[in-house]
């Protein structure tokens, strides 16, 4: 029956995810965050602070430079998903939504202009009723020279079949 073909494709995608539970789905290319980006983020969110936005203060501060707002780093999560090669499906048959987060931790400061990478690991595939699947994943950001991750966040992506 040709009417079952779209659902069969979706089932294959979901089963492919199920087979990868616990595995790293992807790693981003190296990235940095520049001071000009931090300044724009601070202005847009009305969170201007010397630790983020004053390079002179930062040089003499506890980290030797300015640091990125934690919420700025968190806002890169969608970028990390796309750049790591994790397939995000938006077709006439299905789409994925940001459903939120279970847990976010900013473990060590993220320094301006220091290279980093993010790793995405699939934690589970939860059936949430007809045509809906929740994919919790762990996103870990590690900056060059940092002994601990900068951020670990558990993202919830909801796949919805149309």
MARMI-760357 format. One record per residue: x, y, z of N, C-alpha, C, O in turn; residue in one letter. Coordinates in pm, whole numbers, padded with zeros to 5 digits, always signed. Layout:
BEGIN
XYZXYZXYZXYZA/...
//
This chain:
BEGIN
+00085-00117+00000+00000+00000+00000+00089+00122+00000+00170+00140+00090X/+00073+00209-00103+00159+00326-00114+00129+00429-00006+00214+00513+00022X/+00012+00424+00056-00021+00516+00165+00062+00490+00290+00076+00578+00375X/+00119+00370+00302+00202+00336+00418+00347+00378+00400+00424+00376+00496X/+00386+00415+00278+00526+00447+00251+00580+00559+00339+00687+00541+00398X/+00513+00675+00353+00569+00780+00439+00588+00733+00583+00690+00764+00644X/+00494+00659+00638+00507+00612+00776+00623+00512+00787+00694+00511+00888X/+00642+00430+00684+00753+00334+00684+00887+00410+00690+00977+00370+00764X/+00901+00518+00612+01023+00599+00613+01047+00657+00752+01160+00656+00801X/+00943+00708+00815+00954+00767+00948+00994+00662+01049+01079+00686+01135X/+00932+00543+01040+00969+00434+01130+01116+00398+01115+01183+00369+01214X/+01166+00399+00992+01307+00369+00969+01396+00474+01035+01498+00441+01095X/+01358+00600+01024+01435+00709+01087+01436+00691+01238+01541+00701+01301X/+01319+00666+01297+01309+00650+01442+01388+00528+01488+01459+00533+01589X/+01377+00417+01414+01454+00297+01450+01604+00322+01437+01683+00269+01515X/+01642+00402+01340+01783+00441+01327+01831+00516+01450+01942+00494+01498X/+01746+00606+01501+01780+00676+01625+01786+00578+01743+01879+00584+01824X/+01688+00490+01752+01687+00392+01864+01818+00312+01867+01869+00281+01975X/+01870+00279+01751+01994+00200+01743+02115+00282+01790+02221+00225+01817X/+02100+00413+01801+02212+00499+01840+02202+00554+01982+02281+00639+02022X/+02104+00504+02060+02090+00551+02198+02221+00527+02274+02276+00417+02270X/+02268+00630+02341+02393+00624+02416+02516+00659+02335+02625+00675+02391X/+02501+00671+02205+02616+00698+02118+02628+00847+02088+02531+00923+02096X/+02750+00887+02052+02774+01023+02004+02718+01033+01862+02756+00956+01774X/+02626+01128+01842+02567+01148+01710+02654+01236+01623+02653+01225+01501X/+02729+01326+01687+02813+01415+01608+02896+01507+01695+02869+01527+01813X/+02998+01564+01631+03086+01662+01695+03096+01780+01600+03111+01762+01479X/+03088+01901+01653+03094+02019+01569+03236+02045+01520+03333+01990+01572X/+03244+02130+01421+03373+02187+01383+03417+02278+01498+03336+02316+01582X/+03542+02312+01500+03594+02405+01600+03527+02541+01580+03507+02585+01467X/+03493+02607+01690+03432+02740+01682+03486+02828+01794+03537+02778+01894X/+03476+02958+01774+03510+03055+01879+03396+03156+01885+03317+03168+01792X/+03389+03227+01995+03293+03336+02009+03374+03463+02029+03457+03472+02120X/+03348+03563+01943+03423+03688+01944+03360+03790+02040+03242+03781+02074X/+03440+03887+02081+03393+03992+02171+03276+04070+02110+03182+04106+02181X/+03282+04095+01980+03174+04171+01915+03041+04096+01927+02936+04158+01942X/+03044+03962+01921+02922+03882+01935+02870+03888+02079+02750+03899+02103X/+02964+03881+02175+02925+03891+02316+02861+04026+02344+02762+04035+02417X/+02917+04131+02285+02863+04266+02307+02722+04279+02251+02635+04340+02313X/+02699+04222+02133+02563+04225+02075+02467+04147+02163+02356+04194+02190X/+02507+04028+02208+02421+03948+02294+02387+04025+02422+02271+04029+02463X/+02487+04086+02484+02464+04165+02605+02366+04278+02581+02281+04305+02665X/+02379+04346+02467+02289+04458+02436+02147+04408+02410+02050+04465+02461X/+02134+04302+02333+02000+04251+02298+01927+04199+02423+01806+04218+02436X/+02000+04135+02513+01937+04078+02633+01938+04174+02752+01890+04141+02860X/+01995+04293+02730+02006+04395+02835+02083+04341+02955+02048+04368+03071X/+02188+04264+02926+02273+04207+03029+02418+04246+03001+02502+04162+02968X/+02446+04376+03015+02582+04427+02998+02650+04415+03135+02598+04463+03235X/+02765+04351+03137+02838+04331+03262+02987+04329+03228+03025+04275+03125X/+03072+04389+03313+03215+04393+03283+03277+04255+03256+03365+04244+03171X/+03232+04150+03325+03293+04018+03302+03268+03969+03160+03342+03885+03109X/+03163+04021+03096+03130+03983+02958+03172+04089+02857+03217+04056+02748X/+03157+04214+02892+03162+04321+02792+03274+04423+02807+03280+04518+02729X/+03363+04406+02903+03472+04502+02922+03606+04429+02917+03653+04377+03018X/+03670+04426+02798+03796+04354+02784+03905+04403+02879+03989+04324+02922X/+03906+04531+02913+04006+04581+03007+03983+04520+03145+04078+04476+03211X/+03858+04517+03189+03824+04452+03316+03863+04304+03310+03922+04250+03404X/+03829+04241+03198+03855+04098+03182+04002+04062+03193+04036+03959+03251X/+04090+04146+03136+04235+04118+03143+04283+04104+03287+04366+04019+03318X/+04229+04188+03375+04270+04186+03516+04178+04100+03602+04203+04083+03722X/+04072+04046+03542+03975+03966+03617+04023+03824+03641+04136+03789+03606X/+03938+03742+03701+03978+03607+03741+04012+03512+03626+04078+03410+03648X/+03969+03543+03503+03990+03451+03391+04090+03502+03289+04124+03431+03195X/+04138+03626+03308+04236+03684+03215+04177+03734+03086+04250+03779+02998X/+04045+03726+03071+03973+03778+02954+03826+03786+02990+03784+03745+03097X/+03750+03840+02899+03605+03836+02919+03556+03694+02897+03623+03612+02834X/+03436+03667+02949+03375+03535+02931+03238+03552+02865+03174+03656+02876X/+03197+03448+02797+03069+03446+02726+02956+03425+02826+02970+03347+02920X/+02844+03495+02806+02725+03472+02888+02686+03324+02874+02690+03269+02765X/+02649+03261+02985+02605+03123+02979+02486+03105+02887+02480+03007+02812X/+02393+03199+02891+02275+03187+02805+02310+03205+02657+02241+03152+02570X/+02415+03280+02628+02463+03291+02490+02510+03154+02444+02471+03107+02337X/+02594+03090+02524+02645+02958+02488+02529+02859+02471+02529+02778+02378X/+02432+02864+02559+02315+02777+02549+02238+02802+02419+02184+02709+02360X/+02233+02927+02376+02158+02959+02254+02224+02899+02129+02161+02894+02023X/+02347+02853+02139+02416+02790+02027+02375+02644+02008+02422+02580+01914X/+02290+02591+02092+02254+02449+02086+02200+02410+01948+02239+02306+01895X/+02113+02490+01890+02060+02456+01756+02172+02455+01652+02175+02368+01565X/+02262+02550+01662+02380+02555+01573+02462+02427+01589+02506+02369+01491X/+02482+02384+01714+02560+02263+01738+02495+02142+01672+02563+02060+01610X/+02362+02129+01686+02291+02017+01624+02316+02015+01473+02351+01912+01416X/+02296+02130+01411+02309+02138+01264+02452+02110+01219+02474+02036+01124X/+02549+02171+01287+02688+02159+01244+02751+02025+01277+02853+01989+01219X/+02692+01950+01367+02750+01821+01404+02709+01711+01306+02759+01599+01313X/+02619+01743+01216+02574+01644+01119+02453+01564+01163+02413+01470+01095X/+02394+01601+01278+02273+01533+01324+02160+01572+01230+02132+01690+01213X/+02095+01475+01169+01988+01510+01075+01867+01569+01148+01812+01508+01240X/+01827+01687+01105+01705+01749+01157+01606+01746+01041+01630+01803+00935X/+01497+01678+01064+01403+01654+00954+01290+01756+00955+01213+01765+01052X/+01280+01831+00847+01163+01915+00824+01122+01887+00680+01182+01937+00585X/+01018+01807+00667+00967+01769+00535+00815+01780+00541+00758+01822+00642X/+00751+01743+00433+00605+01740+00434+00552+01629+00525+00433+01627+00557X/+00640+01537+00567+00599+01423+00649+00629+01440+00798+00565+01377+00882X/+00729+01527+00830+00768+01538+00970+00850+01665+00992+00902+01725+00898X/+00860+01704+01118+00945+01816+01156+00989+01794+01301+00929+01716+01374X/+01094+01866+01341+01137+01856+01480+01128+01993+01546+01150+02096+01482X/+01095+01991+01673+01079+02114+01751+01171+02110+01872+01201+02004+01926X/+01216+02228+01913+01286+02241+02040+01180+02233+02149+01095+02321+02159X/+01183+02128+02228+01083+02104+02332+01129+02155+02469+01052+02157+02565X/+01257+02197+02476+01308+02252+02600+01430+02176+02649+01498+02108+02571X/+01457+02188+02778+01574+02127+02839+01535+02060+02969+01447+02108+03040X/+01599+01948+03000+01582+01885+03131+01681+01941+03231+01649+01958+03349X/+01801+01970+03183+01907+02012+03275+02012+02089+03195+02047+02052+03083X/+02061+02197+03255+02169+02275+03196+02266+02310+03308+02225+02355+03415X/+02395+02290+03282+02498+02327+03379+02610+02401+03307+02660+02354+03204X/+02649+02516+03362+02763+02592+03313+02878+02563+03410+02885+02622+03518X/+02966+02473+03373+03063+02416+03464+03191+02500+03473+03246+02517+03582X/+03237+02551+03360+03355+02637+03362+03334+02753+03266+03261+02740+03168X/+03397+02868+03293+03376+02986+03209+03419+02960+03065+03520+02894+03039X/+03343+03014+02971+03375+03005+02829+03444+03135+02790+03381+03241+02791X/+03572+03128+02756+03652+03246+02729+03635+03297+02586+03616+03218+02493X/+03641+03427+02569+03633+03488+02437+03752+03442+02352+03864+03430+02402X/+03726+03416+02224+03830+03386+02124+03911+03259+02149+04021+03246+02095X/+03862+03166+02229+03933+03040+02252+03853+02928+02184+03733+02914+02208X/+03917+02848+02098+03846+02744+02023+03778+02639+02113+03826+02607+02221X/+03667+02588+02063+03591+02486+02135+03521+02396+02034+03516+02425+01914X/+03468+02286+02084+03383+02194+02006+03268+02149+02095+03278+02149+02217X/+03159+02111+02031+03045+02054+02104+03023+01912+02055+03039+01881+01937X/+02985+01825+02149+02956+01685+02121+02811+01658+02156+02764+01699+02262X/+02739+01589+02066+02598+01556+02089+02587+01405+02104+02629+01329+02017X/+02528+01363+02217+02508+01220+02245+02359+01196+02267+02296+01264+02348X/+02304+01100+02197+02162+01066+02210+02139+00987+02338+02205+00885+02361X/+02046+01032+02421+02018+00965+02549+01903+00865+02540+01905+00762+02608X/+01803+00894+02456+01685+00807+02451+01599+00844+02331+01621+00947+02267X/+01503+00760+02301+01395+00788+02206+01268+00748+02277+01245+00629+02303X/+01184+00846+02308+01062+00819+02384+00940+00838+02295+00922+00943+02233X/+00857+00735+02289+00732+00743+02213+00633+00824+02295+00601+00788+02408X/+00584+00934+02238+00493+01024+02310+00353+01024+02249+00283+01125+02256X/+00313+00912+02191+00180+00903+02132+00190+00905+01981+00299+00915+01925X/+00077+00895+01915+00076+00882+01769+00158+00992+01700+00127+01110+01709X/+00263+00949+01631+00341+01040+01549+00427+01139+01624+00468+01240+01566X/+00457+01115+01751+00538+01208+01830+00647+01130+01905+00620+01031+01974X/+00770+01177+01890+00884+01110+01953+00974+01215+02016+01013+01312+01951X/+01008+01195+02142+01096+01285+02214+01237+01227+02214+01257+01111+02250X/+01335+01308+02173+01474+01264+02167+01558+01349+02262+01607+01454+02222X/+01574+01306+02387+01665+01377+02477+01810+01351+02433+01848+01238+02403X/+01888+01457+02430+02029+01442+02395+02115+01528+02485+02072+01633+02533X/+02236+01483+02507+02330+01556+02591+02428+01631+02501+02491+01572+02413X/+02438+01761+02524+02530+01844+02448+02638+01892+02543+02610+01960+02642X/+02761+01856+02512+02875+01892+02597+02967+01983+02516+03008+01949+02405X/+03000+02099+02574+03090+02194+02510+03223+02191+02584+03228+02207+02706X/+03330+02172+02510+03466+02168+02565+03552+02270+02493+03566+02266+02370X/+03611+02360+02570+03698+02463+02515+03844+02422+02534+03881+02365+02636X/+03924+02453+02434+04067+02421+02439+04129+02473+02568+04111+02589+02604X/+04202+02387+02637+04272+02428+02758+04190+02421+02886+04244+02441+02995X/+04061+02393+02874+03976+02384+02994+03982+02243+03050+03972+02146+02975X/+03999+02231+03180+04006+02100+03243+03869+02034+03255+03858+01912+03263X/+03765+02116+03256+03628+02066+03268+03546+02117+03151+03582+02217+03088X/+03436+02049+03120+03347+02103+03015+03299+02243+03054+03287+02275+03172X/+03271+02323+02953+03215+02456+02979+03066+02447+03007+03013+02518+03092X/+02999+02359+02933+02855+02345+02947+02814+02202+02917+02868+02139+02827X/+02719+02153+02994+02651+02028+02961+02502+02058+02968+02452+02105+03070X/+02432+02031+02859+02289+02060+02852+02215+01939+02797+02262+01875+02703X/+02101+01908+02855+02017+01800+02803+01901+01862+02725+01803+01910+02783X/+01913+01858+02595+01815+01913+02503+01705+01811+02475+01732+01691+02463X/+01583+01859+02466+01470+01773+02428+01421+01815+02290+01369+01925+02272X/+01439+01728+02193+01390+01752+02056+01267+01665+02035+01270+01544+02060X/+01158+01725+01989+01035+01651+01962+01019+01636+01811+01014+01734+01737X/+01012+01512+01766+00984+01485+01625+00832+01464+01614+00774+01384+01687X/+00772+01538+01523+00627+01531+01500+00604+01487+01356+00656+01547+01262X/+00526+01382+01340+00491+01332+01208+00359+01395+01165+00262+01396+01241X/+00357+01446+01044+00236+01513+00995+00145+01422+00917+00040+01465+00870X/
//
